[in-house]
Amino acid sequence: MSRIYFDHSATTPVDKKVLSAMLPYLTEEYGNPSSLHGFGQVAAKAVDTARQQTATALNCQAKEIVFTSGSTEANNLAIKGLIKALQIKGLSKPHIITSMIEHDAIIEPCRELVQSQQAEVTYIKVDNRGIIDSAELEAAIKDNTVLISIMYANSEVGSVQPIREIGKIVKKYNEKRLRDWEKVRTAERGDKPQALYFHTDATQAINFCNIDTQHLHVDMLSLSGHKIYGPKGVGALFVKQGTPISCLQRGGHHENNMRSGTLNVPGIVGLGEALTLAVADREKNNAQITEVRDYLVAEIQKAVPKVVLNTNREVSAPSHAHFSFLGVEGEAVLMGLDLEGQIAVSTGSACASSNLKASHVLLAMGIEQEVAHNAVRFTLGKHNTKQEVEIAVQVLAKVVERYRKMVPEY
C-alpha cells in the first residue's frame, strides 16, 4: 500500500540537516541557557547562533527576534501584547484591521478583545481568489487604528496577500500623521501621533515568499518551525525595534521580558537551521513543487469529473491545490484516501480539522456552503513526486466515484 503525504500545510517532515543540528542539544549538550556555568553557556551560544540565523533570514536585528512555542503564541503576543502595551500608555478603545480569511490564531484574539471591549475590529473582505483589496483596507483606517494584521499566505487555498503593498500604505499613513502633527504650532501639538503598526502571520509563506522584513515594511511577523521542515513546538515573532509589546506570559525575564519560559534549545536550533535552508533552497524548491502541483491539478481535472479548483494558481503559493469534488463530502474523500491508499490530505486548517462547519475562508471567497463542504486541500512539499501524484489520482478517482454513486443526482 502506498504512503503519500499531501498535507504539508498541516506540518512538514523534519529535514535531516535540521535533525542533525538539533541532536547534540537533545543529548550531551542539555544545559539551560539561563545558567551561568559551562553547560548553560554552550546552550546559550547555540541559541544566539539560531537567533542570528533567524534574523539573517528575515533581514532584521537579532534583538528583534522573540522565540515562542509557535505561530499561535506569536500571533497572540503580536495582537494582545501590542494592545496591552498601548493601553498601559493610556490609549482607550484602539482599532484593529484584519481580514475575513485569517487563521483562528488571529480571529480569536481579535474576538476576545472585542468581547472584553478592549478594542474594535474591522474585517476586510476578499475576492473570489482569496485576495484582499488594498484600497478597501486603506479606506478602513481610522484615527484610532493602531494595528493591521494580514496573513501572508492562506493556509487553505494558498492565496498570497500583497504584504509589501500594505506595508507601504502603513508607512505612508504614519508619515502623513507625523507631517500633519508637525504642522501644528509647537505649543499646541501635544504628544506625537500614535503610530499604526503592521503585523503579518507568515506561517505558510516562509517556504515560498520573500520574507525580508525591511522589504515588506512590517513591524511584526510570525512564523513556526514545523511548517518549514523544522521541529514542532517552536516559532518566532519578529518585533521591529520601537514596537510596543507587553508580555502575556510571566514567570521569568526571558526574551527581553517579552516571553517568560525556559528556552527550547533543541527546537530553537532546529528553527534556525530550517530557516537558513528555506531561504537558501526557496527558488529550487518552488520550481519543483510548482511543477508537481500543476501536474496534480491537470491529472485530477482529467480523471475526476465535476471538480472545482478553488485555488487560483496565479496568486497563490506553489504548494496548494484546493478542490471541491461536487456531490461528495470532503471528509469522506479524506477518509477514503487514507483508508485505501494511506494518502494524507486535509479538508482545511489542521487546527480546525474536527470542526465540520463549512470553512470561513471558502465562504468569504463567495463559494457556496454546499460546495465548501465538498472541499479537499492538497498541499505539496519538496519531497513529493509525479509518481506519487499518479498513484493518488487513481485512488482518488475510485473514492469519488464510489461515494457519488450513493448520491442520487450523481
C-alpha positions as semicolon CSV with decimal commas, in nm:
position;residue;x (nm);y (nm);z (nm)
1;M;0,000;0,000;0,000
2;S;0,123;0,349;-0,086
3;R;0,202;0,604;0,186
4;I;0,180;0,952;0,037
5;Y;0,178;1,282;0,222
6;F;-0,005;1,575;0,062
7;D;-0,073;1,774;0,381
8;H;0,232;1,996;0,417
9;S;0,027;2,296;0,531
10;A;-0,061;2,099;0,843
11;T;0,300;2,008;0,916
12;T;0,619;1,907;0,738
13;P;0,871;1,627;0,798
14;V;1,185;1,738;0,980
15;D;1,472;1,784;0,735
16;K;1,767;1,553;0,807
17;K;2,004;1,851;0,825
18;V;1,775;2,013;1,082
19;L;1,761;1,696;1,290
20;S;2,139;1,666;1,276
21;A;2,179;2,021;1,406
22;M;1,934;1,953;1,691
23;L;2,064;1,616;1,813
24;P;2,356;1,739;2,028
25;Y;2,115;1,959;2,228
26;L;1,883;1,666;2,289
27;T;2,162;1,452;2,428
28;E;2,502;1,568;2,559
29;E;2,452;1,949;2,541
30;Y;2,145;1,968;2,765
31;G;2,222;2,279;2,971
32;N;1,973;2,555;3,050
33;P;2,078;2,865;2,850
34;S;1,997;3,084;3,151
35;S;2,256;2,903;3,367
36;L;2,595;3,068;3,417
37;H;2,803;2,750;3,421
38;G;2,965;2,591;3,118
39;F;2,673;2,364;3,033
40;G;2,441;2,662;3,024
41;Q;2,677;2,877;2,822
42;V;2,708;2,614;2,550
43;A;2,329;2,614;2,521
44;A;2,318;2,995;2,529
45;K;2,568;3,015;2,245
46;A;2,355;2,776;2,037
47;V;2,050;2,996;2,099
48;D;2,248;3,306;1,998
49;T;2,354;3,137;1,675
50;A;1,995;3,038;1,594
51;R;1,874;3,388;1,677
52;Q;2,122;3,530;1,430
53;Q;2,022;3,272;1,167
54;T;1,660;3,377;1,215
55;A;1,749;3,746;1,194
56;T;1,954;3,687;0,878
57;A;1,662;3,505;0,713
58;L;1,428;3,792;0,799
59;N;1,683;4,071;0,736
60;C;1,646;4,220;1,082
61;Q;1,846;4,254;1,403
62;A;1,895;3,954;1,632
63;K;1,749;4,151;1,923
64;E;1,425;4,188;1,725
65;I;1,357;3,812;1,743
66;V;1,136;3,666;2,017
67;F;1,130;3,286;2,030
68;T;0,789;3,134;2,104
69;S;0,620;2,793;2,106
70;G;0,492;2,853;1,753
71;S;0,286;3,088;1,539
72;T;-0,025;3,070;1,755
73;E;0,163;3,212;2,051
74;A;0,344;3,460;1,827
75;N;0,014;3,584;1,682
76;N;-0,142;3,622;2,026
77;L;0,165;3,807;2,152
78;A;0,162;4,038;1,850
79;I;-0,205;4,131;1,880
80;K;-0,281;4,117;2,250
81;G;0,069;4,223;2,352
82;L;0,053;4,537;2,138
83;I;-0,294;4,634;2,258
84;K;-0,195;4,571;2,620
85;A;0,117;4,788;2,584
86;L;-0,082;5,073;2,428
87;Q;-0,349;5,051;2,696
88;I;-0,080;5,077;2,964
89;K;0,025;5,400;2,791
90;G;-0,333;5,526;2,824
91;L;-0,483;5,453;2,484
92;S;-0,851;5,357;2,503
93;K;-1,057;5,153;2,255
94;P;-0,795;5,105;1,981
95;H;-0,898;4,985;1,636
96;I;-0,761;4,675;1,458
97;I;-0,795;4,586;1,089
98;T;-0,764;4,226;0,975
99;S;-0,915;4,007;0,701
100;M;-1,205;3,764;0,688
101;I;-0,979;3,470;0,597
102;E;-0,727;3,478;0,880
103;H;-0,630;3,175;1,085
104;D;-0,816;3,132;1,414
105;A;-0,494;3,232;1,592
106;I;-0,572;3,585;1,466
107;I;-0,951;3,576;1,463
108;E;-0,994;3,450;1,819
109;P;-0,762;3,702;1,991
110;C;-0,940;3,978;1,797
111;R;-1,278;3,840;1,901
112;E;-1,166;3,825;2,263
113;L;-1,055;4,188;2,255
114;V;-1,392;4,292;2,110
115;Q;-1,591;4,088;2,363
116;S;-1,396;4,239;2,650
117;Q;-1,445;4,585;2,496
118;Q;-1,071;4,643;2,479
119;A;-1,066;4,705;2,104
120;E;-1,281;4,729;1,792
121;V;-1,206;4,525;1,482
122;T;-1,279;4,569;1,110
123;Y;-1,267;4,260;0,887
124;I;-1,168;4,324;0,524
125;K;-1,340;4,113;0,256
126;V;-1,161;3,909;-0,009
127;D;-1,242;3,848;-0,375
128;N;-1,310;3,510;-0,533
129;R;-0,935;3,445;-0,549
130;G;-0,897;3,495;-0,174
131;I;-0,717;3,831;-0,211
132;I;-0,800;4,148;-0,018
133;D;-0,845;4,487;-0,185
134;S;-0,566;4,715;-0,062
135;A;-0,778;5,021;-0,137
136;E;-1,058;4,887;0,085
137;L;-0,806;4,825;0,360
138;E;-0,665;5,177;0,329
139;A;-1,016;5,322;0,340
140;A;-1,083;5,133;0,665
141;I;-0,800;5,309;0,853
142;K;-0,934;5,546;1,120
143;D;-0,778;5,792;1,361
144;N;-0,775;5,525;1,634
145;T;-0,641;5,244;1,411
146;V;-0,325;5,107;1,573
147;L;-0,280;4,765;1,414
148;I;-0,326;4,597;1,077
149;S;-0,278;4,220;1,078
150;I;-0,298;4,039;0,744
151;M;-0,196;3,678;0,676
152;Y;0,080;3,647;0,414
153;A;-0,027;3,314;0,257
154;N;-0,358;3,150;0,335
155;S;-0,334;2,802;0,484
156;E;-0,638;2,665;0,300
157;V;-0,638;2,792;-0,059
158;G;-0,284;2,932;-0,064
159;S;-0,372;3,288;-0,170
160;V;-0,080;3,529;-0,119
161;Q;-0,166;3,878;0,000
162;P;0,009;4,197;-0,122
163;I;0,203;4,239;0,202
164;R;0,464;4,482;0,067
165;E;0,189;4,698;-0,081
166;I;0,007;4,705;0,253
167;G;0,333;4,783;0,428
168;K;0,381;5,083;0,201
169;I;0,028;5,202;0,284
170;V;0,105;5,182;0,656
171;K;0,435;5,362;0,611
172;K;0,269;5,638;0,405
173;Y;-0,006;5,678;0,663
174;N;0,240;5,707;0,953
175;E;0,444;5,964;0,762
176;K;0,129;6,169;0,691
177;R;0,022;6,151;1,057
178;L;0,363;6,282;1,159
179;R;0,368;6,559;0,895
180;D;0,021;6,679;1,000
181;W;0,133;6,686;1,363
182;E;0,447;6,881;1,280
183;K;0,240;7,146;1,100
184;V;0,066;7,232;1,427
185;R;0,225;7,506;1,637
186;T;0,467;7,359;1,891
187;A;0,272;7,491;2,188
188;E;-0,049;7,328;2,060
189;R;0,087;6,996;1,932
190;G;0,056;6,770;2,231
191;D;0,206;6,420;2,216
192;K;0,335;6,268;1,894
193;P;0,063;6,092;1,695
194;Q;0,003;5,726;1,769
195;A;0,182;5,504;1,519
196;L;-0,001;5,245;1,310
197;Y;0,167;4,903;1,327
198;F;0,161;4,623;1,070
199;H;0,174;4,252;1,153
200;T;0,171;3,956;0,917
201;D;0,117;3,591;1,001
202;A;0,377;3,446;0,764
203;T;0,343;3,086;0,884
204;Q;0,251;2,945;0,543
205;A;0,468;3,186;0,342
206;I;0,819;3,124;0,474
207;N;0,898;2,845;0,228
208;F;0,769;3,030;-0,078
209;C;0,775;3,410;-0,043
210;N;1,011;3,699;0,020
211;I;1,036;3,730;0,400
212;D;1,270;4,030;0,410
213;T;1,101;4,237;0,682
214;Q;1,252;4,562;0,556
215;H;1,134;4,492;0,201
216;L;0,785;4,412;0,334
217;H;0,770;4,715;0,568
218;V;0,627;4,504;0,851
219;D;0,659;4,577;1,222
220;M;0,585;4,222;1,333
221;L;0,598;3,882;1,161
222;S;0,502;3,539;1,298
223;L;0,645;3,204;1,193
224;S;0,650;2,842;1,305
225;G;0,919;2,575;1,280
226;H;0,707;2,277;1,185
227;K;0,580;2,438;0,864
228;I;0,933;2,471;0,723
229;Y;1,078;2,121;0,779
230;G;1,173;2,211;1,135
231;P;1,053;2,082;1,473
232;K;0,711;2,127;1,630
233;G;0,666;2,341;1,940
234;V;0,890;2,631;1,839
235;G;0,836;2,952;1,647
236;A;0,928;3,317;1,649
237;L;0,789;3,667;1,638
238;F;0,986;3,944;1,470
239;V;0,921;4,268;1,659
240;K;1,071;4,575;1,496
241;Q;1,268;4,786;1,739
242;G;1,041;5,050;1,892
243;T;0,720;4,849;1,852
244;P;0,547;4,837;2,191
245;I;0,476;4,485;2,319
246;S;0,373;4,385;2,668
247;C;0,434;4,025;2,771
248;L;0,140;3,790;2,813
249;Q;0,330;3,514;2,991
250;R;0,504;3,590;3,320
251;G;0,736;3,393;3,541
252;G;1,084;3,497;3,429
253;H;1,271;3,754;3,228
254;H;1,342;3,562;2,912
255;E;1,340;3,708;2,559
256;N;1,391;4,068;2,671
257;N;1,098;4,034;2,912
258;M;0,862;3,961;2,622
259;R;0,813;3,589;2,677
260;S;0,888;3,407;3,001
261;G;0,980;3,039;2,997
262;T;1,288;2,820;2,972
263;L;1,406;2,828;2,613
264;N;1,351;2,520;2,396
265;V;1,716;2,493;2,291
266;P;1,690;2,195;2,051
267;G;1,379;2,344;1,892
268;I;1,536;2,688;1,854
269;V;1,849;2,537;1,700
270;G;1,627;2,343;1,458
271;L;1,428;2,655;1,373
272;G;1,742;2,850;1,288
273;E;1,870;2,572;1,064
274;A;1,530;2,524;0,896
275;L;1,501;2,895;0,818
276;T;1,850;2,902;0,671
277;L;1,766;2,609;0,445
278;A;1,427;2,755;0,349
279;V;1,580;3,078;0,224
280;A;1,874;2,910;0,050
281;D;1,661;2,648;-0,129
282;R;1,349;2,854;-0,196
283;E;1,392;2,912;-0,568
284;K;1,482;2,549;-0,641
285;N;1,203;2,409;-0,420
286;N;0,942;2,647;-0,561
287;A;1,015;2,537;-0,916
288;Q;0,996;2,169;-0,826
289;I;0,682;2,199;-0,613
290;T;0,505;2,411;-0,876
291;E;0,573;2,150;-1,143
292;V;0,435;1,865;-0,931
293;R;0,137;2,073;-0,809
294;D;0,041;2,170;-1,164
295;Y;0,070;1,807;-1,270
296;L;-0,160;1,711;-0,981
297;V;-0,418;1,970;-1,090
298;A;-0,410;1,851;-1,452
299;E;-0,438;1,482;-1,357
300;I;-0,728;1,539;-1,118
301;Q;-0,917;1,751;-1,368
302;K;-0,863;1,479;-1,629
303;A;-0,959;1,183;-1,407
304;V;-1,241;1,323;-1,193
305;P;-1,550;1,491;-1,344
306;K;-1,742;1,772;-1,176
307;V;-1,448;1,912;-0,982
308;V;-1,387;2,278;-0,895
309;L;-1,037;2,416;-0,835
310;N;-1,068;2,675;-0,557
311;T;-0,700;2,776;-0,566
312;N;-0,615;3,050;-0,815
313;R;-0,262;2,947;-0,907
314;E;-0,167;3,293;-1,036
315;V;-0,191;3,447;-0,688
316;S;-0,118;3,151;-0,462
317;A;0,170;2,963;-0,304
318;P;0,304;2,686;-0,530
319;S;0,220;2,419;-0,274
320;H;-0,160;2,450;-0,278
321;A;-0,429;2,277;-0,483
322;H;-0,767;2,315;-0,315
323;F;-1,058;2,132;-0,480
324;S;-1,430;2,079;-0,432
325;F;-1,548;1,738;-0,554
326;L;-1,914;1,815;-0,617
327;G;-2,161;1,582;-0,452
328;V;-1,910;1,430;-0,209
329;E;-1,832;1,547;0,145
330;G;-1,469;1,648;0,180
331;E;-1,435;1,440;0,497
332;A;-1,546;1,130;0,304
333;V;-1,278;1,188;0,040
334;L;-1,016;1,244;0,310
335;M;-1,106;0,921;0,491
336;G;-1,134;0,724;0,166
337;L;-0,786;0,830;0,053
338;D;-0,642;0,748;0,393
339;L;-0,807;0,407;0,426
340;E;-0,749;0,291;0,069
341;G;-0,406;0,430;-0,006
342;Q;-0,262;0,585;0,310
343;I;-0,276;0,916;0,124
344;A;-0,286;1,217;0,355
345;V;-0,484;1,528;0,259
346;S;-0,696;1,777;0,453
347;T;-1,032;1,949;0,438
348;G;-0,888;2,277;0,567
349;S;-0,672;2,403;0,851
350;A;-0,546;2,114;1,065
351;C;-0,615;2,325;1,374
352;A;-0,987;2,307;1,291
353;S;-0,996;1,957;1,140
354;S;-1,250;1,832;1,396
355;N;-1,488;2,117;1,311
356;L;-1,737;2,008;1,042
357;K;-1,862;2,360;0,969
358;A;-1,801;2,498;0,622
359;S;-1,469;2,681;0,600
360;H;-1,496;3,052;0,678
361;V;-1,222;3,108;0,419
362;L;-1,422;2,950;0,136
363;L;-1,743;3,125;0,238
364;A;-1,558;3,458;0,243
365;M;-1,445;3,388;-0,115
366;G;-1,809;3,357;-0,220
367;I;-1,809;2,979;-0,251
368;E;-2,150;2,828;-0,177
369;Q;-2,179;2,642;0,152
370;E;-2,261;2,309;-0,013
371;V;-1,958;2,336;-0,242
372;A;-1,743;2,436;0,056
373;H;-1,845;2,111;0,228
374;N;-1,709;1,922;-0,077
375;A;-1,363;2,073;-0,031
376;V;-1,032;1,889;-0,003
377;R;-0,691;2,054;0,032
378;F;-0,379;1,907;-0,127
379;T;-0,059;2,079;-0,011
380;L;0,269;1,960;-0,157
381;G;0,623;1,968;-0,029
382;K;0,975;1,942;-0,159
383;H;0,982;1,561;-0,148
384;N;0,663;1,492;-0,344
385;T;0,690;1,339;-0,693
386;K;0,481;1,300;-1,008
387;Q;0,474;0,926;-0,944
388;E;0,300;0,991;-0,611
389;V;0,052;1,212;-0,795
390;E;-0,033;0,933;-1,038
391;I;-0,092;0,683;-0,758
392;A;-0,300;0,929;-0,557
393;V;-0,520;1,031;-0,852
394;Q;-0,601;0,666;-0,930
395;V;-0,720;0,612;-0,573
396;L;-0,897;0,948;-0,565
397;A;-1,099;0,875;-0,881
398;K;-1,222;0,545;-0,734
399;V;-1,310;0,703;-0,399
400;V;-1,506;0,992;-0,553
401;E;-1,687;0,764;-0,796
402;R;-1,790;0,525;-0,518
403;Y;-1,926;0,798;-0,292
404;R;-2,107;0,972;-0,577
405;K;-2,298;0,651;-0,651
406;M;-2,451;0,690;-0,305
407;V;-2,595;1,029;-0,404
408;P;-2,897;1,007;-0,645
409;E;-2,814;1,307;-0,865
410;Y;-2,462;1,179;-0,923
